[in-house]
Amino acid sequence: MWSVRFRCAVVATVASTIALVGVAAPAQATPVTSPSPSQVQSAKAEAAALETTIAADGQRAQVAGERYDQATVSLQHAKARLATVRAELAVYAGRIVVARARVRSAAVAAYVYGDSAAAQFGEVLSSNIVDASTITAYAGVATTHLKASVDQLAVDETRLRESEAAQAQAAARASSAVVAAASTRRAVDGATSATQVALGRVKGHIAQLIAQQEAAAAAAAEARARAAAAAAAQARASERAAALAKQQQAESQAAAAANVASAVAGSNPSNTTVQQAAAAATTSATSASSAGQLPLQPAGTNPAGLQAVRSAESYLGVPYVWGGANSRGVDCSGLTLLAWASAGVSLSHSAWYQYGESQHIPLSQIEPGDLVFYWFPNDGSDPVTHVAMYVGSGPYGAQTLIQAPETGETVSYVSMYYYGLVGVGRPGG
């Protein structure tokens, strides 16, 4: 989590201060065509329009669903009311039959009042009424009332039949509303499904365009990195050549001074001026030699370090992921943590903490697997913000490092660089 980005441009800036002669042009990669911003914008606008349509269809579907539910409830109520009216009609029909039978019985009794039926009818009216004419009068009154009741039942039956017809029409309308609402909902659902299919195609197209853009950007970044690496390598070669030339010149001067000193000392041993000059020339040659960044010479081989190198190399090509420490992605300290874990050494997930957990050694004693620590401006307040691993033998010879550089790049080899160098550490030492 304490990783930093290694910037090749920084190395290139330092190297650009040295005059380069005959820098070879890096190999050109096959250009990757990047979609124009207008293409991506157009596709995104189309997707937004489809999403708006889907949202509108969703509202229509909700309204259609509510109407369908309401129509279904109305149909159920209409059917229930129709059933109630029909039940009442059946009751009234039975009452009318009974009432009409009573009217007929009363009329017969009034007509033939002298028979047993008239007597029974009279007893019903009053036990004190025995006069036949009175019985006939009462029978006539009863018949009139019964007939009025029958007539009223007929009126009520007519009213109920009208109500039945109205309820049947209401039920038919409710049924039609249910069918219409269901049809509308199916139409809206079909339109939504078609729009979602179209949206899926557009989003797939957008993903392709973005992938092409990312591929083009990655190719451009890779080309810039190759150019920077080539320039840095040429700069280092020029530096080494200049250092060797300076060393040879200093050695020649020292040899000449030593010859003069020997000649003068042979004739005048007490004359130390020339001897001092020869010693100064020799010292100057030694300083010039040490000033040049000559190829590193590993001090030895540490079995644990060699195992850590092999483990780190197994992650070559794994993408840089900030905070990552697995095969799907690593950052700088995540890579070194995993590598040394394979050698049985536990490290913290932080370049600064790993610096404190390692034995500090001089650069002249560096061995494969040792960690090289850096600090770059604007990369945080910690004294150490980046870590790489010394390989010792690789694409850049004894100058080879392996590291997880920065976002957008992968675990890769790089030539030893000195800008921002803090020191060298050996885990488990």
Secondary structure as UniProt FT lines:
FT   HELIX           8..15
FT   TURN            16..17
FT   HELIX           37..111
FT   TURN            112..114
FT   HELIX           116..125
FT   TURN            127..128
FT   HELIX           132..267
FT   TURN            269..270
FT   HELIX           273..291
FT   HELIX           303..313
FT   TURN            314..317
FT   STRAND          319..320
FT   TURN            322..323
FT   STRAND          325..326
FT   TURN            327..328
FT   STRAND          329..330
FT   HELIX           332..341
FT   TURN            342..344
FT   HELIX           351..357
FT   STRAND          358..361
FT   HELIX           363..365
FT   TURN            368..369
FT   STRAND          371..374
FT   TURN            377..378
FT   STRAND          386..390
FT   TURN            395..396
FT   TURN            398..399
FT   STRAND          400..403
FT   TURN            407..408
FT   STRAND          412..415
FT   TURN            419..420
FT   STRAND          421..427
//
